[in-house]
Amino acid sequence: MTRDANLKVRVKSAKGRKLSSTRWLERQLNDPYVREANRLGYRSRAAFKILEIDDKFKIFKPGQCILDLGAAPGGWSQVVANIVNSQSTSGQVLAIDILPIDALSGVKAMKLDIFEENAISLIKKQMIKPSADVILSDMAPSTTGHKATDHLRIVALLESALDIVDNLLSEGGTFIGKVFRGGTENQILNRMKRDFQLVKHIKPQSSRSNSSELYVVGINYRK
Ligand SMILES: C[S@@+](CC[C@H](N)C(=O)[O-])C[C@H]1O[C@@H](n2cnc3c(N)ncnc32)[C@H](O)[C@@H]1O
């Protein structure tokens, strides 16, 4: 590992390490959000994205009940639990992922594939209120490299998240979902425009500029 004149860390390729892994390591070491996340003890750099989205739309308030879909390793849940104060109020942060999530203060973790047939009733059983104030989805499928397949998987995840919204979001509630540029199908967007008073897209600064990810925010859910 060396540093160049701009203090950029360069990682030498090592035997047994793929070039893609070397590049990933180099990117991690040079990413200010990764460094800041480490400094603040955040589970992931993704935490900054939800903080930026909240800064713009003022979504989270103490006492709210939040569903976080695709929550591992837990960066979003961690910062949201802090804002809604779920340790000491009647609020809740229910964090759901196929992967296990290590214990986090104020967060109830649930290991679940949202494509499971009875996913909605399983989630409902864990909720402390009949419906959530906010539903978040940062879900992303593992990519196959096959463009059409990856696209279908992304769309399927967002559609499932919206099915959960239909069943578990309170009237007046908010939905935030990860989408990919060129990937928010008109059909999905129309569904959201029908169900929410306001639908906006946002690309947080902390979302890597070379990533096609952005977020769609649905405000004031109409049941
Ligand atoms: C980008 S990560 C989420 C990062 C998280 N927001 C954070 O702040 O740490 C996307 C997550 O979606 C999860 N995921 C993908 N497909 C899923 C599914 N079918 N059901 C539940 N979680 C899923 C993945 O396991 C992965 O942990």
The ligand as an ORCA input file, in Angstrom:
! r2SCAN-3c Opt
* xyz 0 1
  C     -27.315     -2.294     -0.151
  S     -27.659     -3.514      1.048
  C     -28.491     -2.628      2.290
  C     -27.608     -1.742      3.116
  C     -28.336     -1.180      4.323
  N     -29.350     -0.203      3.956
  C     -27.398     -0.513      5.300
  O     -27.539      0.674      5.549
  O     -26.540     -1.182      5.853
  C     -28.933     -4.418      0.261
  C     -29.488     -5.573      1.074
  O     -30.658     -6.113      0.432
  C     -30.773     -7.444      0.865
  N     -31.741     -8.194      0.048
  C     -31.642     -8.499     -1.272
  N     -32.674     -9.258     -1.657
  C     -33.470     -9.430     -0.555
  C     -34.685    -10.144     -0.318
  N     -35.263    -10.844     -1.300
  N     -35.224    -10.127      0.928
  C     -34.607     -9.434      1.915
  N     -33.441     -8.750      1.756
  C     -32.880     -8.744      0.538
  C     -29.346     -7.956      0.731
  O     -29.146     -9.146      1.476
  C     -28.530     -6.767      1.244
  O     -28.166     -6.913      2.581
*
